[in-house]
Amino acid sequence: MLFRLPLILSCSLFAVWLLAPIALVVDSSERGMVPIDFLAYQRAAEAITKGQSPYATAEESHEIFRSFNRLESELQAAQARGEGRVFLREALAPPQQPGPYVYPPTLALWINQFNLDGVVFTVVIMASVLGFVLIWFRATSAHAGWLLLVIGSWDLLATIQGGNVELVLLFATLAAARLLWSQRLIWATPLIAFVVLIKPFYALFFVAFLLLQAVQPRSAERENPKPLMAAGGILLLLLAAELYRWGPDLRAETLAFYLNAGDSMWTALPLAEQSPLSVWNRTPLQGLVNLGLALLPAQVAALGLWGLFLGVSLWLARRASLNFPLAFGLALTLLYWGRPAGYGFNYLELVVAIVLWPFLVRWQRLAVLVVIAGIMGSRWWAFAETMRGENLSLLTMQSAAWPWETWLVLPFFWLLLLWVMTRSRDSDQDLAGGREAQVAIRASTVTY
């Protein structure tokens, strides 16, 4: 019983953690508050119902982003007067101002179709978190104590409280990747279509994951490409069917928005007016913009950096025998490295730590835990500073001038996973050498 006590405590704490956000959203809804990201989806859904475009104009989007910048400046001025907390309390009261809707219409259409509200959507998010944890822990045989990295993640909790669809997509991405790894490509295609129809840049994950799988010495895709071709055809049919469901007006509005998406984002504003989004957005694209690059060169450079990281990963993967957790961890890191916008590294610490753990000695394990605790703790400190009315750091302690999570944390995790890849390759070589030695010994025994 004492041996099972940590398991029972971890699972019980996780269960409470799963239910608490739902209770908070129910309480907020009774006061007329809606999770802020879900509110953007909901307003887009209402616009479609009225026959209007779900997308704001570039000018309207810029005004919303400038309002966040003004809020930050006013909070800092109030803090200088010793009134930061009072100002923040008033700013958080209704009416709420979400960011503009920037996704394809699919998410808004499904909200209409299933009549989703903030509470139900939060339940879907928490079910997705549970699903992610179950699949990942089963795939890795990880100890339940690792749930503490889920419970203690401010990135995850902020995403949940905002009602962001990100965690639903990450669950679907993990499920699809698990099916792809076990060669059930046809079953994975609906999940892939679901993910990329909501956030198209998630295609970066699937491209990286499939290429990592393909470069393996005994790749099933290389030996028999027909299942992959069939799955690709089904995926294209699913995407085409959804585009047809949008109707001609929505298709035209979506095409017009994405052709000019760069002009509608906060990165099109002068750098001084991009904060706090330029701080929260922990992507290389934002980091390059913060360095003073114009948007188009920054986009090209960010894509080039993603290609470089992918190329190095594939080159090393050719000589290694990847397992599913390592391949997923690398593809997830490359997704976070390549996407244009992202306010957190959801699940990344959990994934990297579990993949690393079997390859570490005791002092290395302690060092990794200290580093991860420091990174996660810094985000809670940013949240505490905002709650004290000091600033709008909220999600991260990095700054626009020095986005250290972007340029240090993410590459550091990627390098750790590459190190695991080289260790697994060395282990395979040692194992092969041991087998050859055994064969040689047996042969010599027979000879003499």
C-alpha positions as CSV (number, residue, x, y, z in Angstrom):
1,M,0.0,0.0,0.0
2,L,2.8,2.4,0.9
3,F,4.5,1.6,-2.5
4,R,1.3,2.6,-4.3
5,L,0.8,5.8,-2.3
6,P,2.7,8.1,-4.7
7,L,0.7,6.7,-7.6
8,I,-2.6,7.3,-5.8
9,L,-1.6,10.8,-4.8
10,S,-0.4,11.8,-8.3
11,C,-3.6,10.4,-10.0
12,S,-5.9,12.0,-7.4
13,L,-4.2,15.4,-7.7
14,F,-4.4,15.1,-11.5
15,A,-8.1,14.3,-11.3
16,V,-8.8,17.4,-9.2
17,W,-6.7,19.4,-11.6
18,L,-8.8,18.2,-14.5
19,L,-12.1,19.2,-12.9
20,A,-11.0,22.5,-11.4
21,P,-10.9,24.5,-14.7
22,I,-14.4,23.4,-15.6
23,A,-15.7,24.6,-12.2
24,L,-13.9,28.0,-12.8
25,V,-15.4,28.4,-16.2
26,V,-18.9,27.6,-14.9
27,D,-18.5,30.2,-12.2
28,S,-17.2,32.8,-14.8
29,S,-20.0,32.1,-17.2
30,E,-22.5,32.9,-14.4
31,R,-20.8,36.3,-14.2
32,G,-21.0,36.9,-18.0
33,M,-17.4,36.0,-18.7
34,V,-16.3,33.6,-21.5
35,P,-12.8,32.1,-22.0
36,I,-11.1,34.7,-24.0
37,D,-9.9,32.6,-26.9
38,F,-13.2,30.8,-27.2
39,L,-14.9,34.2,-27.4
40,A,-13.0,34.9,-30.6
41,Y,-14.2,31.6,-32.1
42,Q,-17.7,32.3,-30.9
43,R,-17.9,35.7,-32.5
44,A,-16.6,34.3,-35.8
45,A,-19.3,31.6,-35.6
46,E,-22.0,34.3,-35.0
47,A,-20.7,36.3,-37.9
48,I,-21.0,33.3,-40.2
49,T,-24.5,32.7,-39.0
50,K,-25.4,36.3,-39.9
51,G,-23.8,35.9,-43.4
52,Q,-20.9,38.1,-42.5
53,S,-17.1,37.4,-42.8
54,P,-15.5,35.8,-39.7
55,Y,-12.4,37.9,-40.3
56,A,-11.7,41.4,-39.2
57,T,-10.1,43.8,-41.7
58,A,-6.4,44.6,-41.3
59,E,-7.3,48.0,-39.7
60,E,-9.7,46.4,-37.2
61,S,-7.1,43.8,-36.3
62,H,-4.4,46.4,-35.8
63,E,-6.7,48.4,-33.5
64,I,-7.3,45.3,-31.4
65,F,-3.6,44.7,-31.1
66,R,-2.9,48.4,-30.3
67,S,-5.6,48.2,-27.5
68,F,-3.5,45.4,-25.9
69,N,-0.4,47.6,-26.2
70,R,-2.3,50.6,-24.6
71,L,-3.5,48.3,-21.8
72,E,0.1,47.4,-21.1
73,S,1.2,51.0,-21.0
74,E,-1.7,52.1,-18.8
75,L,-1.0,49.2,-16.4
76,Q,2.6,50.3,-16.1
77,A,1.5,53.9,-15.5
78,A,-0.9,52.7,-12.8
79,Q,1.7,50.6,-11.2
80,A,4.0,53.6,-11.0
81,R,1.2,55.3,-9.0
82,G,0.8,52.3,-6.8
83,E,-2.6,51.4,-8.4
84,G,-1.6,48.5,-10.6
85,R,-3.9,45.9,-9.0
86,V,-6.9,48.2,-9.0
87,F,-6.4,49.0,-12.7
88,L,-5.9,45.3,-13.6
89,R,-9.1,44.4,-11.8
90,E,-11.1,47.0,-13.7
91,A,-9.4,46.0,-17.0
92,L,-10.4,42.4,-16.6
93,A,-14.1,43.2,-16.0
94,P,-16.6,42.9,-18.9
95,P,-16.8,43.7,-21.7
96,Q,-14.1,41.4,-22.9
97,Q,-11.9,42.0,-26.0
98,P,-10.5,38.9,-27.6
99,G,-8.0,38.9,-30.4
100,P,-9.3,38.6,-34.0
101,Y,-10.2,35.2,-35.5
102,V,-7.3,34.0,-37.6
103,Y,-8.2,30.3,-38.4
104,P,-10.0,28.7,-41.4
105,P,-13.8,28.7,-41.0
106,T,-14.0,25.0,-40.0
107,L,-13.6,25.7,-36.2
108,A,-16.3,28.4,-36.3
109,L,-18.6,26.2,-38.4
110,W,-18.3,23.3,-35.9
111,I,-19.1,25.6,-33.0
112,N,-22.3,26.5,-34.8
113,Q,-23.0,22.9,-35.8
114,F,-22.6,21.5,-32.3
115,N,-23.9,24.6,-30.5
116,L,-20.8,24.8,-28.3
117,D,-20.5,27.3,-25.4
118,G,-17.5,28.1,-23.2
119,V,-18.3,25.4,-20.6
120,V,-18.8,22.6,-23.1
121,F,-15.7,23.6,-25.0
122,T,-13.7,23.6,-21.8
123,V,-15.0,20.1,-21.1
124,V,-13.8,19.1,-24.6
125,I,-10.4,20.6,-23.8
126,M,-10.0,18.7,-20.5
127,A,-11.1,15.5,-22.1
128,S,-8.4,16.1,-24.7
129,V,-5.8,16.6,-22.0
130,L,-6.8,13.4,-20.4
131,G,-6.6,11.6,-23.8
132,F,-3.1,13.0,-24.4
133,V,-1.9,11.9,-21.0
134,L,-3.4,8.4,-21.4
135,I,-1.8,7.9,-24.9
136,W,1.5,9.3,-24.0
137,F,1.9,7.5,-20.7
138,R,0.9,4.2,-22.3
139,A,3.3,4.7,-25.2
140,T,6.2,5.5,-22.8
141,S,5.3,3.4,-19.8
142,A,6.0,6.5,-17.8
143,H,5.5,6.7,-14.0
144,A,2.5,8.6,-12.8
145,G,4.8,11.0,-11.0
146,W,5.4,12.7,-14.3
147,L,1.9,14.0,-14.0
148,L,3.4,16.7,-11.8
149,L,4.8,18.3,-15.0
150,V,1.2,18.5,-16.4
151,I,-0.3,19.8,-13.1
152,G,2.5,22.3,-12.6
153,S,2.5,23.8,-16.2
154,W,1.3,27.4,-16.4
155,D,1.5,27.1,-20.2
156,L,-1.1,24.3,-20.1
157,L,-3.3,26.0,-17.5
158,A,-3.3,29.4,-19.4
159,T,-4.3,27.6,-22.6
160,I,-7.1,25.8,-20.7
161,Q,-8.4,29.0,-19.0
162,G,-8.3,30.8,-22.3
163,G,-10.4,28.1,-24.0
164,N,-7.8,27.7,-26.7
165,V,-8.3,24.9,-29.2
166,E,-4.5,24.1,-29.1
167,L,-4.8,21.2,-26.6
168,V,-7.6,19.5,-28.6
169,L,-5.3,19.7,-31.6
170,L,-2.3,18.3,-29.7
171,F,-4.4,15.4,-28.5
172,A,-5.5,14.7,-32.1
173,T,-1.9,15.1,-33.3
174,L,-0.6,12.6,-30.8
175,A,-3.3,10.1,-31.7
176,A,-2.6,10.5,-35.4
177,A,1.1,10.1,-34.9
178,R,0.5,6.9,-32.9
179,L,-1.5,5.5,-35.7
180,L,1.1,6.6,-38.3
181,W,3.8,4.9,-36.3
182,S,1.9,1.6,-36.2
183,Q,1.3,1.8,-40.0
184,R,-2.5,2.5,-39.7
185,L,-2.2,5.4,-42.1
186,I,-5.9,5.3,-43.3
187,W,-7.1,5.6,-39.7
188,A,-4.8,8.6,-39.1
189,T,-6.0,10.7,-42.1
190,P,-9.3,12.0,-40.5
191,L,-7.3,13.2,-37.5
192,I,-4.7,14.9,-39.7
193,A,-7.5,16.6,-41.7
194,F,-9.2,17.7,-38.5
195,V,-5.9,19.3,-37.2
196,V,-4.7,21.1,-40.3
197,L,-8.2,22.4,-41.1
198,I,-8.1,24.3,-37.8
199,K,-4.4,25.3,-37.7
200,P,-2.8,24.7,-41.1
201,F,0.7,25.1,-39.7
202,Y,0.4,21.8,-37.9
203,A,1.3,20.3,-41.2
204,L,4.9,21.1,-40.1
205,F,4.5,18.4,-37.5
206,F,3.2,15.7,-39.8
207,V,5.9,16.5,-42.5
208,A,8.6,16.2,-39.9
209,F,7.2,13.1,-38.3
210,L,6.6,11.2,-41.6
211,L,10.1,12.1,-42.9
212,L,11.7,10.9,-39.6
213,Q,9.8,7.7,-40.1
214,A,10.7,7.4,-43.7
215,V,14.5,7.8,-43.3
216,Q,14.6,4.8,-40.9
217,P,16.7,1.9,-42.3
218,R,13.7,-0.4,-42.6
219,S,11.0,2.1,-43.3
220,A,7.7,0.6,-44.4
221,E,7.0,3.7,-46.5
222,R,10.2,3.2,-48.4
223,E,9.5,-0.5,-49.0
224,N,5.8,-0.2,-49.9
225,P,4.7,3.4,-50.6
226,K,1.1,2.4,-51.7
227,P,-0.5,2.7,-48.2
228,L,1.0,6.2,-47.9
229,M,-0.2,7.2,-51.3
230,A,-3.7,5.9,-50.5
231,A,-3.8,7.8,-47.2
232,G,-2.6,10.9,-49.0
233,G,-5.4,10.6,-51.5
234,I,-8.0,10.2,-48.8
235,L,-6.6,13.2,-47.0
236,L,-6.9,15.3,-50.1
237,L,-10.5,14.2,-50.5
238,L,-11.4,15.1,-46.9
239,L,-9.8,18.5,-47.3
240,A,-11.6,19.1,-50.6
241,A,-15.0,18.1,-49.1
242,E,-14.5,20.5,-46.2
243,L,-13.6,23.3,-48.5
244,Y,-16.7,22.6,-50.6
245,R,-18.8,22.7,-47.4
246,W,-17.6,26.3,-46.7
247,G,-19.5,27.6,-49.7
248,P,-18.2,30.1,-52.3
249,D,-18.5,33.2,-50.1
250,L,-16.5,31.7,-47.2
251,R,-13.9,30.3,-49.5
252,A,-13.4,33.7,-51.1
253,E,-13.2,35.4,-47.7
254,T,-10.8,32.9,-46.4
255,L,-8.6,33.1,-49.5
256,A,-8.5,36.9,-49.3
257,F,-7.6,36.8,-45.6
258,Y,-4.8,34.3,-45.9
259,L,-3.3,36.0,-49.0
260,N,-3.0,39.1,-46.9
261,A,-2.6,37.5,-43.4
262,G,0.8,39.1,-42.8
263,D,-0.8,42.6,-43.1
264,S,-3.4,41.7,-40.5
265,M,-1.1,40.4,-37.8
266,W,0.6,42.4,-35.0
267,T,4.0,41.8,-36.7
268,A,2.9,44.3,-39.3
269,L,2.8,47.1,-36.7
270,P,5.9,49.1,-35.6
271,L,7.9,47.1,-33.1
272,A,7.1,49.4,-30.2
273,E,3.3,48.7,-30.7
274,Q,3.6,44.9,-30.8
275,S,4.1,44.4,-27.1
276,P,3.0,42.4,-25.2
277,L,2.3,40.0,-28.1
278,S,5.9,40.3,-29.2
279,V,6.9,38.9,-25.8
280,W,4.2,36.2,-25.4
281,N,4.8,34.9,-29.0
282,R,7.8,32.5,-28.5
283,T,8.6,31.6,-32.1
284,P,11.7,32.3,-34.2
285,L,9.6,34.4,-36.5
286,Q,8.8,36.8,-33.7
287,G,12.4,36.7,-32.5
288,L,13.6,37.7,-35.9
289,V,11.0,40.5,-36.1
290,N,12.2,41.7,-32.7
291,L,15.7,41.9,-34.0
292,G,14.5,44.4,-36.6
293,L,13.9,42.3,-39.6
294,A,11.0,43.2,-41.9
295,L,8.2,40.7,-41.9
296,L,8.9,39.0,-45.3
297,P,12.6,38.5,-44.7
298,A,11.8,37.3,-41.2
299,Q,9.3,34.7,-42.6
300,V,11.9,33.4,-45.1
301,A,14.6,33.2,-42.4
302,A,12.3,31.5,-40.0
303,L,11.3,28.9,-42.6
304,G,15.0,28.4,-43.4
305,L,15.8,27.8,-39.7
306,W,13.0,25.2,-39.5
307,G,14.4,23.5,-42.7
308,L,17.9,23.5,-41.1
309,F,16.7,21.9,-37.9
310,L,14.7,19.4,-39.8
311,G,17.6,18.6,-42.1
312,V,20.0,18.0,-39.2
313,S,17.4,15.8,-37.5
314,L,16.8,13.7,-40.6
315,W,20.6,13.3,-41.2
316,L,21.1,11.9,-37.8
317,A,17.9,9.8,-37.9
318,R,19.3,7.9,-40.9
319,R,21.8,6.3,-38.6
320,A,19.7,5.7,-35.6
321,S,16.8,3.5,-34.7
322,L,14.0,5.8,-33.5
323,N,11.2,4.7,-31.2
324,F,7.9,6.4,-31.2
325,P,8.4,8.8,-28.2
326,L,11.7,10.1,-29.6
327,A,10.2,10.7,-33.1
328,F,7.2,12.4,-31.6
329,G,9.3,14.6,-29.4
330,L,11.5,15.7,-32.3
331,A,8.5,16.5,-34.5
332,L,6.8,18.4,-31.6
333,T,9.9,20.5,-31.1
334,L,10.2,21.2,-34.8
335,L,6.5,22.3,-34.8
336,Y,7.2,24.8,-32.0
337,W,10.3,25.9,-33.9
338,G,8.5,26.4,-37.2
339,R,5.1,27.8,-36.4
340,P,4.4,31.5,-37.0
341,A,2.7,32.1,-33.6
342,G,2.6,30.3,-30.3
343,Y,2.2,31.6,-26.8
344,G,3.5,28.4,-25.0
345,F,5.3,25.1,-25.3
346,N,2.4,22.9,-24.2
347,Y,3.6,19.4,-23.1
348,L,7.1,20.0,-24.3
349,E,8.8,19.6,-20.9
350,L,6.8,16.5,-20.2
351,V,7.7,14.9,-23.6
352,V,11.4,15.8,-23.5
353,A,11.9,14.7,-19.9
354,I,10.3,11.3,-20.4
355,V,12.2,10.6,-23.6
356,L,15.5,11.7,-21.9
357,W,15.1,9.9,-18.6
358,P,16.2,6.3,-19.4
359,F,19.5,7.7,-20.9
360,L,20.6,9.8,-17.9
361,V,22.6,9.0,-14.9
362,R,21.6,10.3,-11.5
363,W,23.4,13.7,-11.6
364,Q,22.1,14.3,-15.1
365,R,18.6,13.5,-14.0
366,L,18.8,16.0,-11.2
367,A,20.2,18.7,-13.5
368,V,17.4,18.2,-16.0
369,L,14.8,18.4,-13.3
370,V,16.3,21.6,-11.9
371,V,16.4,23.2,-15.4
372,I,12.8,22.2,-16.2
373,A,11.6,23.4,-12.7
374,G,13.4,26.7,-13.3
375,I,11.8,27.2,-16.8
376,M,8.3,26.3,-15.5
377,G,8.8,28.3,-12.4
378,S,9.8,31.4,-14.4
379,R,6.4,31.3,-16.1
380,W,4.5,31.2,-12.8
381,W,6.6,34.1,-11.7
382,A,5.5,36.0,-14.8
383,F,1.9,35.2,-13.9
384,A,2.4,36.4,-10.4
385,E,3.9,39.7,-11.6
386,T,0.8,40.3,-13.7
387,M,-1.5,39.5,-10.8
388,R,0.3,42.0,-8.7
389,G,-0.4,44.6,-11.3
390,E,3.3,45.1,-12.2
391,N,3.2,44.4,-15.9
392,L,1.7,42.2,-18.6
393,S,4.4,39.6,-18.8
394,L,1.7,37.0,-17.8
395,L,3.1,34.0,-19.8
396,T,6.8,34.3,-19.8
397,M,9.7,36.2,-18.2
398,Q,11.5,36.7,-21.6
399,S,11.4,40.2,-23.1
400,A,11.1,41.4,-26.7
401,A,14.8,42.5,-26.6
402,W,15.9,39.1,-25.3
403,P,13.5,36.3,-26.1
404,W,15.5,33.6,-24.2
405,E,12.8,30.9,-24.3
406,T,12.8,31.1,-28.1
407,W,16.6,31.2,-28.7
408,L,17.8,29.1,-25.7
409,V,15.1,26.8,-24.3
410,L,13.7,25.4,-27.6
411,P,17.1,24.7,-29.2
412,F,18.3,23.2,-25.9
413,F,15.4,20.7,-25.9
414,W,16.0,19.9,-29.5
415,L,19.7,19.3,-28.9
416,L,18.9,17.0,-25.9
417,L,16.6,14.9,-28.2
418,L,19.4,14.7,-30.8
419,W,21.7,13.5,-28.0
420,V,19.2,10.8,-27.2
421,M,19.2,9.8,-30.9
422,T,23.0,9.4,-30.9
423,R,22.9,7.4,-27.7
424,S,20.2,5.1,-29.1
425,R,22.4,4.7,-32.2
426,D,25.4,3.8,-30.1
427,S,23.3,1.3,-28.1
428,D,22.1,-0.3,-31.3
429,Q,25.7,-0.6,-32.5
430,D,26.8,-2.1,-29.2
431,L,24.0,-4.6,-29.3
432,A,24.9,-5.5,-32.9
433,G,28.5,-5.9,-31.9
434,G,27.6,-8.1,-29.0
435,R,25.6,-10.3,-31.3
436,E,28.5,-10.6,-33.8
437,A,30.8,-11.5,-30.9
438,Q,28.4,-14.2,-29.8
439,V,28.3,-15.6,-33.3
440,A,32.1,-15.6,-33.6
441,I,32.4,-17.4,-30.2
442,R,30.0,-20.1,-31.3
443,A,31.8,-20.5,-34.6
444,S,35.1,-20.9,-32.9
445,T,33.7,-23.4,-30.6
446,V,32.4,-25.5,-33.5
447,T,35.8,-25.1,-35.3
448,Y,37.9,-26.3,-32.5
